[in-house]
Amino acid sequence: MKKVLGVVLVLVLCLGLCASSTAETVLRLAHYATDTHPGGIAAQQFADELADKTNGEIKVEVYPNNELGDPASILEQNILGVVDMSLGTQGSLDKYSKKFATVMLPFVFDSYELAYEVLDGPFYSWIKDELLDQGLVFIGSWDYGFRCLTNSKRPVNVPEDVKGLKIRTPGEIQIFKSMESLGAEVQAIAFNELYLALKQGVVDGQENPLSVIHTQKFYEAQKYLAITKHVYNSMNLVISKVAWDKLTAEQQEILVTASKNAAATMRELIKNGDADYIAKLEAEGMEVTYPDTALFAASMGPAYEAITEYVGDPAIIDEFLAMVEECKAN
């Protein structure tokens, strides 16, 4: 009888060990892109790769399209641990580290390649410890793209063409101040209300990356598209320190690699997709112009002053600009 009990006990222990070794960890990832947007595609790839490379030990539940709230509230949930991971905007993250505000300085980047080099290199090292103080582990920057301007009134070729246009922008100071510097009448409208506002003529135009302009069908209410590329921004993957510490070192490494692969996919879709998006938007009847961006950049003095005041320390702006120049020189 003792032998039988002993065998049973061993079996129970073995089953317990097996169960614990294959226990599933569920991570909730929230973001603001649609399923069909490059960000949504990359997020699902990230989830699939984590499940595959960990043999199902990590399952990522993806909540796209602001299902759990807007970017600011999602990031707050992430800090509180309600959400494990999020793909946040620089505008959300700069509430916790003003260094993030520098990424969206108007016309600071002249190419995708430069943006990637800065964000993956010196910027990452510069920022990561500040997010740790907020209980967040910064995994890395993905992409979102250069923002371009649309409107229903007239073609935009020079800064003067923007003057007087009622333009909707999000709340980030870098974006609305860049439009104000061009003489636009800036209005704040929630993103989920923007399409209707454009259709009803509440505002004349808006600005967003080309992928958003196409996937949100803004061409149905906008006639003119100007490739201004006035601000670059990206989705940024962060995970709560609590969730991160639950993972083994091997799982952490797999997660970081999966993020890099997802970022590469999104960047390829965004960068290589711009020409395709322009062609699709032209096919939908939009008239596309290619302004001399140097003329627009020359009007950004007031925007830079406001952003510097927002950051609170001119040395932070100077340090970031030095990073950009160093990467340009390499």
Steps between C-alpha positions, in 0.01 A plus 500: 500500500784733589660423165178589317466824693859580422450446127183709504679780682784497247251511213314792655826690548607429142166614363522816710849573373393438139199725541706779654767475231243542225279753681360760262577866562241733352609854414251767395626733227296809413555749220321757284549369144239304308548131420576581136742785575872406490504545879217251543670252266831535686332461840338173392832377359661582836233300685528203264879490519499511880255210516698301244849560641392430859305185402180658622636605838426866420168600350450862395144630488495794258249782546523731194322815390473663845277215626625557855521880478697774328882493503528712815260285703653178366844613613361586842347150520838361399674683785235377745538143372145468367651462153833315471630661179412792281609663177494862604554827323780742580224739600382262772847403615629855525268552797737268688828601336532830317780348293232327291373843393815555294424221251210696353682827449380636163723409206773354723529186284547506124469125443371181654853362517617791714204465736566127544871553565435762767212317673668158504838639606575802718137584576425155642797516736404857598140423591468147639597568863248783533216268404621243751438761768135490390484122523531450123759309301559665162534222243540715191359730231299353213364753249199714407637723231538857384188710535351671195229763459160465331220749448184557300564863395814539288835350398785569743830592335641772726448586868262784410258241358441366853409838647138517610424130450314337789720200575435228752807376686547266796601650833877469462654845521750418224218444252256777582777757537646402163160566340453824694843615384372467143193712579242222527203526734560189709211309652503206739265219399510143629639262239189282498297812413737629232353329193155642569645845575672496161186382321288768665754776441553571869868522408665546161775246548719284716851354507609139546733241349399379154409156635242658732363731231436198281378243754263754659364598156554872556518533122120479501492847659834648390602611152859618554802319643832677562807284569631730772660237729494764773524264797621141539369274771497133586324244713714403799478163672512510878427228756429544868795413723274264695413301186860509378634358826260205477677385183811286497820644352447281193141620458612862535755447224235342276266794565766756408582310179133470409463876550796571271351273234158665532663844477683393183172383347317819591784719375509319170123535459505870593811613314453291187125552510505879474520503121226237482277699736551814291402309185189361672401844629545649153283219362234604750507852352742685728725765347854459634761776533864480607589830671855615564521395865792739562253789468273340759791420733604864489164594654542276805667751734186553714443125518853434621467772764176348630640147501813612683284667764293181529811285545621744761871468433665625179791264568271201431412641158865573427609150604245339273590720204865409556402130478328565169800686358739229619293230329482711183879522496549124535 
